Every structure is written in C-alpha cells, then in structure tokens.
Amino acid sequence: MKGYFSNLFILGHKNRISMHTKIKLVVIGILSACWLLPVAQNTDDILSSEKLIGKNLITNRDIVGKEFIFPERIEHTYLDTISNCMTVELRGLFMGGKLLKNNGDFMLYDLSNRKTKWIKGMNYQNNFIEQHGNFIFKTSLNKTYCLDFETGENLWKAKKLIAFVNPYLKIGVGYTPFPGYILNDDFEGVDLNNGNTLWKRKLNYEDGLNEIFMINDSVAMVVASGLHTINLKDGKGWDYNAKTGARFGNAKITEIRSNVLMDSVGFYFASQEKIVRLDHTGYVLWSCTLPKELTSNSHILFMDSTLFMINTGSASIGTSQFKQGKPYIAAFNPETGKKVFLSTVDDRRGKMVNCVIEKDEILILFKDRIANCSVLTGALIGEKKFDSRKYGDIDDFLSNKVFFRNDSIYTSLALSDTINRYVVTTKGKIVVINPGLEVVREYEKDQLYRYYLRYQGLRFLSKGNNTIVIDRNNKIVATLETSRHAQKIGSKLYQVGEKSVLEIELKQLNGN
C-alpha cells in the first residue's frame, strides 16, 4: 500500500519513471522520426565552491558544504559510492521554461579529483539511462548499450532491454518489450562483463512485466502474468501462470494482482481469479477462487493468524489509475486457504485509498468518507462522510515519520497518539480522526517536519528546503539548508538543486 512521504532510493530532481513509461517514451520518440543528433557541449571542469549551509548549535560553528555547479539544468543524478563518481544527466528547457529539450548531455564527474571524466551527447526522446553500481546502460527501444565507466564508450550491445541487474553476480535479465501486444518471448541472462547471453528462458508476460526481485543470493522472482523463479546463473526455475490483466478496448489493463508475501514455507499471491499458496518449488499447496469481476489490484498481509486481502477497486492502464472491479476485504486461513469472509465495500465514491487492520477493526479510507469493518466478519460497523470542501479529499494515512514541535521537543505525531488516527488531505492538511470517525483536530502541513534520515544517533527532520537535526533526547542540535530529498552516502549528504549538487560532510555535526 502506498505511504505518505515515501522514501527516495536514488539521488535526483525527481523519482525515476517506471519501466513501462520509459518504453512508451522511447517508442514515441522513435516513431516521431526526430533525427537530430545530440552533440556534447564543452564543459571543461565543473565549477565548485564552498557554501555556508547550516549551523552546529552545540559547538556554535558554521556548517560548510561544497557546491558543484553544472552548465545546464539537472535531469537526474546517480552517485557510485565505490568510485566516488557521480553520473549527471543534463537537460535544458525552452519555450520560456515550459518544455524540455529533446537533446542534452550525460556525464560522469569525479568528486574526489573535481573533474569531468567524460561527457556524451544524449537524445532523451529516444533513449534513457540506467545505472547499477558501476554498470551504466543506455537503452533505445529494445537495444541496450553498456558504457565503459572510464571512457563512456560503448562496451557491448544487447538486443534486449535490461529489465533487472544483480551487480554482485554481474548478471542482468533482458527481455523484449512491446507495449500493448501479447507476448511469450525469451528472457535472457546477460553477462554484464561482455554482453554475452548466458541462458534463455521462455516466460509468459502477456499481462505485463510487473517487477523482479531477489529471493536469495542467486534466484530472482519475476512477477509477470503470475510468478516465475529464475536462477540467474543458469536460467532454471519454476512457473506459476495466472491472469493479472484484462483488455479494455484497444488498451491493456494491468496490475490486477497482489504483492508477493513470503514465509518459511513459500509464497502467497493473488491474481484476478484466485489467491494461492505455493511452496519453494512452485507447487500449489492451496488455492481459493476469487470473484473475477470484482478483483483488481490488491494487498495481502498477515494479522495474527489470519491472511487478509485488501482489494482496492483499481488497476492500471499505462501509468494511469483505472477503476476496476469493486473494493472488498477478504480473510483466509493461511494453512488451508479456507475463506473466512469476503465482504464488498460500497464504492459509489470511487476506489479505496488505503486501509489499516487493527485488532478489532479494519479502518478504510475513501477520498470523501471513512468506514470501519469487523476483522472477524468483514461487516460494516460504521461510516462517516468527510468534509472534502473544507479539508480537501483524503489522500492517505499520515506516516509515523512526520514530527511536530511540542515546546522544544520534536515528536512523531502519529506515534504520540494511540487513540486517534491521522490522515493527509489533498489540501495539505493533517486531520485527526477519533474512534467515532469524527474530525477532532487539524494541522497545516507547514507546522510539521518529515523525518528522513538517521546518522550516528541523530535524526534529520525537514520542512520545505530546511532541515533540523535532533539528538536522542529529541532536542535540536543543528540546522541545515537541505530538503527531505537529500541522500546520505557514507558520511556525506548530497542535495540536488536545479543546476548544482551540494556535498556536506556530516562529521561537522560531531562534537556535541
């Protein structure tokens, strides 16, 4: 389920777009027949200077950072912690800053020696860049080039899109994407040292490739029209095929499936037609039929000795949310698969936003109302209309990483209250809901801080483009001009601006 103020896993101006979005953009770019070739500009050395960035309130000393200023707007950055080098995608604007340029530059900057190692021209309409450790890939439709880390030159080419990389095994998984078409194509293991094919494996992904993740040191789980395991060294594994998509005219509805829940025995997974439990060999231990016409994207989780399924009533078409089926809550015996209950939720106002399962009830959020149901039967206990005109539509539950100031102490807002629930609205308000589902208090978002980083017992709380640092006693010890998008690499903090990257040595916080 989504969470407010979700964490960033990469350093950059914005989150990376999804795999399917990239594929779609590349296809559109190629079909547009834009043949202008990008030419790398001459940057010489990137400008760098010291910048006052904060204050250590214990030592009363200034905190100084190093700012690296680039010649063009930064689209995205990635920092390799081993080489201490930073890849930077530069992409300018035109039409008075309203539109992105198709062409720009892609460069590798050496932070230790303060110099550009190499720079290449980049056509963003036809290509996108991915980096995994010191493996840098440039992809155009269904071709992937691996770039030499030292020179930026092409090392090898694969005729597949590299969908997943294990940098420790130095093996990638490649496949051929064709959005909107039904495929049963070969997946390939790619030796990242030379681009050679290690193995081939035919997998069904007619309902889209959803995700790939490691389940142990050498085996990956592929979620695509069901579940498939792949030993990255030889391509072997088992297949469980399931329906996770549907047609809507000429479009493809995807993401009609749950997360993969793992335990010591194996895996739990829900598709459009059934929820199953598999052992580690892919054998179906049990299955329970689901109402196909109702089922959509869902989330499964354990609560005590019960397996719950929260069906949201939505799925995806491309990158857009799409109303699919009907919200419902179901519960199952995890050992036998016997259905305890399946209770639909009135969706006259749209899809379920989120829910939380507690000991006695399930609290459900819709954009303009709140409901609670029994965890024993799924039956509706109560429902209250939410004043969307006054507060805005309900967006989500408040993360426990949101802090507020009480005198000189900073405390988690949600964790400080064991009775009420806190929700976030589209107007930026934090609303407190009591057990009777009534609004009893509200906060403005600018009154609160977001906890985003921990370093040697210190916690970093942001509000806008400013950060306060608190100690173990929840008291402020330093201030920084950084936002919640800043990322820690080792003992340094990096903040990306429009045309610059700021590096802060966190050891300056010591001495307290």
N, C-alpha and C positions, 0 to 999 in steps of 0.2 A: 504494500500500500504506500501511497506517496506520503512524504512528510514535509512539513513546512520548514523552510530554510534548509534544504537538502545540502549535503556536503559536496564540495568540488574535489575531483580526483586528478585534475590537470590544472596547470597554471595558464591562465589566459583571460582575454577580454570577456569571453562567453563560453558556455558549455559547447562541447563538440556536438555536431548534429549526428543523428542516427545513421546507421549503415545504409538503410533503405533510402533515406533522404539524400545521402551523398550519391548513391547510384542514380537516383532520379535526376539530380542536378547535372551529373556527368552526361547522362543520356540526352537531356535537353540541350546541354552545351554543344554536344557533337552534332545533333540534328539541326542546330541553328547555323551550322556552317560558318562559324566565326574563325577565319583562318589567320588572323593577325598573330604573329609570333611574338611572345614576350621577350624583352631584352633587359638583362640585368643592368641596373644602374651602378655607377662607380661610387661606392660609399667610402673608400679608404678605411680609416679607423672610425668606429663609432665614438661619438663624444661621450665623455664621462666626467662627472664632478661630484664633490661631496655636497650633501644636502642635510640641513637640520630637520630631523624627523620626529623628535619627541623629547621626553624628559624622564630621567630616573628620579622619582620623588624621594627615594631613600638617600641616595648619595648627592642629590641636587645637581647632577651632571647632565649635560645635553646628550641626547642620543643622535648619532650622526649616521646617515646612510650613504651609499654610493649610487648615483643615478646614471643609467646608461640611456642616452638619448639617440633615437633612431631617426632616419631621414623621412620616414613615412608612417602612416597610421598602422598600428599593430593589429593584425587579424587574430593571431594566436601564437602562443609560445609553449615550448616544452624544454624542461631542463634535465639533462642527463647527469645524475649525481656522481657517477664514476669518473667521467672525463671533466666534469665541471664546465661543460659546454652547453650553450642554450641555442636551440633552433628557434628562429623567429620568422613568421610569415608576415610580410608587409603588403598591405592592400589599401590603396587610397580611395578617395571619394571624388565624385564630380557632380555637376548639376547643383552647385551650391551646397554640397554635402548631403544630398538626398539619395544618391545612388552609389553603389560600389563599383569600382573599376573592375573590368574583367582580368586585366593583367597586373602583375605585381612582382614581388621578389620573395625568394625563400633563401634564408641564410643560416649559417652556423657561426655563432660567436663564442670565442674562447674567453670565459670570465676571468680565468687565472692570469692570462697574459694580456688581457684587454685588447684583443684584436679579432678581426673577422677572418675565419679560416677559409670560407668560400661563400659565394653568393651566386644564385641561379635565377634566371627569369622564370616566371610562373604564370600560367593561364588558369585562373580559378574557375572559369566556366567549364573547362574540360577536364580538370584534374583536381585531386585532393591529396593531402599529405597525412600519413600516419607514422607515428614513431613509437617503438617499443624498445626501451633501453638505447643501445647504440645502433639499432636497426631502423633505418629510415626508408619508408616506402612512398613512392609516387604512383598513384593509380589513375588510369584513364579507362573508363568503362570496364572491360574485362581483362585489362593488361596491368600488371604491377611491375614496377621497376624498383629494385633495391639499390640505394645510393651508397657510394663509398663514404664512410663517416669522415675521412680525412680530406677528400677532394670534392665530394658532391657529384662525381661522375657515376654513370650507370655501371653497376657491377654485373647484374644479370636481370633477365626479364622472365616473368611467369605469365602464362596465358590465362591466368585466373585472378580473381580478386582475392587478396589475402584477408580472410574473414577473422582469423584468430592467430595469435602468436604466443608461443611459450619461449621466452628469451633464454631460459635456463637450458632447455633441451635444444635450442636453436632450430626449432621446427615450427612451421606455420601450416595452417589449414586453408586451402584455396578452393574456391567454387566459382561457378559462372552464374551471375545474377541476370535475370531478365524480368524486370518488374511487370506483373500483370499476366504472365504466362505460366502455365502448368509445366513443371519440370521434374524429371527424375534423373538427375545428372550426376556425374562423378565428382566426388570430393577428392582432393589430392593432398597428400602430405608433402610439404616443400622444405627441402634442406636450405636453411637460411644462409649457409656459407656459400652456396653456389647456385641456388635456384633449381637444383635437380629434383625430379619427382621421386619421392621415397616409396609411395604406395598410392593406390587408387581405391575408392570405395563408393559404390552407388548408394545414395541416400535420397529418400523422397522428401522434398521440401515444397510441395505444391502450395501449401498454405503459408509459405514464407519461412525464412530463417530467423528465429526469434533471438536466440542467444547461444553462446558457447562458454563453458566454464570448466575448470579442472575439478575432478572429484578425488584425485590422488596425485602422486608425483608424475605419473605418465599417462593417465587416462582422462580424456575430456568428455563432458556430456554435451551433446548437441540437441537443442530444443528446436525442432523443426518438423511439423506435421507428426508430432509425437516425441519420443525420446530415443536417442541413439548414443551409445558409448563408442569412443574411438581411442584405441591405444595409439598415441602419436608416433610411436616408433615403428609400428608395422601396419596400422590402419584397421586392425581387427577389433571386433566388438559386437554387441547385440543391438537389435532394433525392436522398438515398440511403436508401431504406426497408429496414429489417431487423427481424427478430424479436428483441426484447430482454426479453420477458416471457412468462409462461405462466399458465394457470389452475390453481388448487388448490382444488377445490370451488367455493365462492362467493367465494373470496379471489383476489387477483391477486398473482402472484409478479413482482417487478420486479428491475431491476439485473442482468439476465443480459447483461452487456456488459462491455467493457474501457474503459480510459481512451482518449482520443484522442491519438495520437502524431503529431507534426508534423515534417516536414523540408522542405528547399527544393523538393521536387517536389510534396508534398501531404500526405496523411493516411493513417495506419494505424488500423484499427478492427476489433474482434472483436465479433460478436453471437452469438446462440445457435447459428446454423447455419454461419457462415463467418467467416473473417478476410480482410480486403480491404486493398488499397492503392488510394487514389483520388488523382487529380491535383487541381489547384486549381479545375478546372471541374466536379468531381464525377464525372469519367469513371473507370470501374473499370479500373485498369491490370492488376491480377490479383486472383484470389480463390482461396481454398483451403477446401474443405469441412471443418467441424469435427463431431465426434460430438455430435449434438443432445442425446442422452440423458445425456451426461456434462458438457456445458458449463454454466458458471454465471458468477458474477462473476469477472472476470479482470483481470490487469495485463499490459501489453505493454511491452517495453523493449529497447533495443539493448545488446549486449555484443560489442565488437569488430565483426565484420562479420556478426553473426547477430541475427535478430529473435526474441526469446524471448517466450513466452506462459505466464504462471503462472495456472492455473485453480484457484480456491480451494475449490470444492465447496460454495459457499454463495451465497445470493441474499437478497432482502428480501421480507417481507410487511408492508406498512406501515412501521413504524420498527424492526421486529424482524428479526434474522438468521434465516435459514431454510436448512436443509440441502437442497442442490440439486445433482444430478449427482454427480460424483466428482472429487477433486483430480487434476490432471495437469499435466505440464510438456511444452511443445512448443517446437520451434525451426523457423524458416523462413528461406529465402534472401530477404532483403528486396527484391532486384531482380526475382526471378522468381516468388516465392511458393511455390516448391517446398518441401515439408515435409521437414525433415531428420530429425526424430523426433517422436513423441508418446508419452509414457510416463506411464501412470497411477500414482498413489501410493496405497498402502493406506490407506483412510480408516476403518478399523474403530473408531478412537477419535474420529472427528469431522473437522471441516473443517481445512484448513491455516490456521495462524495467520499465518505470514509466511515469507518466504524471502529469501535473498540469493544473487546469482550472482557467483562469483569466477572466476578464470582457469581453474581446473582442475575445479571442482565447484560444485554448487548445494546450499546448506545450507538445509534445510527444518525449520520449527518446527511441531509439533503441541502440544496442551496438555499431553500427558504423554509425549512422546518427541521425539527429534531424529534426522533422517535426512540423508544426503548422497547426491547423484546425480552422474553424469558430465555435463559440459556438452557432450560430443561425441555421446552416445547417449541420455542421459536415464536410463540404467540405474542401479538402486540400488547404491550402493557399500557403505554401512553404515547401521546403525540402532541407537540405544540408548534404552532406556526411561528416562524421567525420574522421579525420586522426588517425585511430587506431594504425598504426605503430609508429607514433610519440608519441601519448599521452596514448595509451592503449585503451581498449574498455570502453565505457561508463558504469558505474556501478549504478549510482543513482544521484538524486539531492543532493546538499550539505545541510545538516541540518543547521538551523539558530543558533545552539548551537556551531558552530565552530567559534573561535575567532582568530584575528590576532593582532599583536602589531603595533601601529602607534605612533611613538615616545615613550612615556611612558604610553600610554593609550591602553587598550585592548578592542576591539570592535568586535561585531558579523560581520563576513564577509558578509553573505547573507543579513542581515538586514541593513547594511550600504549602500547598493546599491539598489535603487528602479527601476533601468532601466534594468540592465543585470541579467542573470541567471547564477548560479554556479553549475557545475556538478563534480562528483568524477569519476575517472577512475581506471581501474584495475592496472595501474602502480603507483597508489598512488598520482596522480596529481590532483589538483583542477583547473578546466578550466572555464574561464569566457566566456559566450556566449551572444552576443549582440542581439537586437531585429531582426537583419537580419540573425540570426542563424550562425554568424561567430565567430570564436575564436579570442578574442581580448587580452587575458592575461592568464597566467598560474601561479599557485603557487605549490611548492613542499609541500607535506604533513607535513614534518618536520618543516615547517615555521609556522604551525598553532597549536592552542590549542583547546581542546574539553571541553566545559562547561558541567560538570556532576553532580554538587551538589550545593545546596544553604543552608547556615546556618547563621541565625541571620543577614541577610543583606549582608553576604559575599558570593562570588561565587568562586567555585573551578574549575580551568582550568588545564587540564592535557596535557602533551606531553610526550609520551613514559611512563616511570616509574617515572616521576616527575610531581609535581603539583605546580601551583602558585595560591595564594589566593588574589582576588581583592576586593576592597570595593565598596561602592555605586557610587563612582566617577571613577570607572574602573581603579584604581591605585593599584599596587601590595602592599600587606601588610604582606605576609608570604610566605614561601616556604616549601614544604613537599616532602618526597620521597615516593609518592604513585601514583598509576595509576588511570585511569578512572573506573577501576573495583572495587575500594574501595566503601564501603557502609556505610552510616550513620545509627546508631541505637541509638536513644536518643541523647545524647551529645557526643557520641563516634564514631570514624571512624575505620572500620575494613578493613584490606588489607590482602589477602591470598597470600602466597608465595608457593614455591614448597613443603616445609616441615614445614612451620611456618605460624602463623597468628599474625598480628601486630595490637595492640589496641592503639588508640591515643585519648586522652581526648581533645576534641575540645575547652574546656574552656581555654586552653592555648593560644587561639587566642584572648581572651579578653584583655582589657587594652589599646586598640587603640582608 
